[in-house]
């Protein structure tokens, strides 16, 4: 499958039995767009109680920066049928030249445990964010390391195309378990003294290898695992949890890797180990505790930083909303003041009208000419000219009606209209001149 179209067609078929195919497909395509080395694959997943389900798996490598160098860590993400409402099951899938390094977040079988998985909540949690968190965590403590030729005997090889999982038929895991006598780290140098096995007759002068961070229990996610046995993240399980079975190569059902052999420590090695002083042991413990505290503080700081960012965004939204509300309140107050002023003016005019009506009711006979009194002779001349001009306009109209009805003939009509029009023109000129003298605007 090459390109997004191939992924789209494959995912449409692979997610047909999933409960939320559209949401799961969108989540997967977002992860593919940012991590090009991941590929989808449908395979059988065997849970701890033996149940088998056909699930979609995203397998490939993710980039991890460790001490300034970028490495490609092989991983495998199994998606439950309720994805994205339940967290995926994540495994580290080492190649034949790698070996798993068990720690706080990865067990001896490669199962990955992260707070992000335990606190999975859709839509806040997605595959893209999970892989980013894995890149950060693995950059601080890589889950795999390369084998060295001078170390213990290598694991037996796998058939072509095989995956480093325990097979359904049982057998010994291909990687050392937490309670096994083999230390999961190769010798750092040729001068390293081998330690006696944990089950030997005598105890070593200092503790055998333990992960730098003991498994930490996390509260389980609010949503269940959707009926999948062993698929939940209620806490770190024992280191003996198994990988899913696979049928990606023929003849894999009968394959069982053999246990590697270990060297028996000599008496001189034990004596040299016993020579380690209490001060060195104390310094080693102090260093381990400091490293653990530093990691825990980083996690707490990252979580607090994320919460602060969310609170900062909420604060910005609230501030923007406050600004909008203040603006709306200011405009409402301005409109309220304007309405108050308009109401006062309306009340005054209403009182004036009532007073005028009261005066008119008290008068019996009212002369219309006496009712209109101007303040200056110029205004009186203007008013009289306007009234006369309007009367001429009405006279012209009625003369036209008389001509239309045949009351007068055309000659009389033209003679009267010519005379009235001449008078109307003179009156209009007088009106314009009076308005100019009074400082009034001209009539258009």
Secondary structure, 3 states (H helix, E strand, C coil): CCHHHHHHHHHHHHCCCCCCHHHHHHHHHHHHHHCCCCEEEEEEEECCCCCEEEEEEEEEEEEEEECCEEEEEEEEEEECCCCCCCCCEEEECCCCCEEECCCCCECCCCEECCHHHHCCCCCCCCHHHHHHHHHHHHHHCCCEEECCCCCCCCCCCCCCCCCCCCECCECCCCCCCCCCCCCCCCCCCCCCCCCCCCCCCCCCCCCCCCCCCCCCCCCCCCCCCCCCCCCCCCCCCCCCCCCCCCCCCCCCCCCCCCCCCCCCCCHHHHHHHHCCCHHHHHHHHHHHHHHHHHHHHHHHHHHHHHHHHHHHHHHHHHHHHHHHHHHHHHHHHHHHHHHHHHHHHHHHHHHHHHHHHHHHHHCCCCCHHHHCCCCCHHHHHHHHHHHHHHHHHHHHHHHHHHHHHCCCCHHHHHHHHHHHHHHHHHHHHHHHHHHHHHCCCCCC
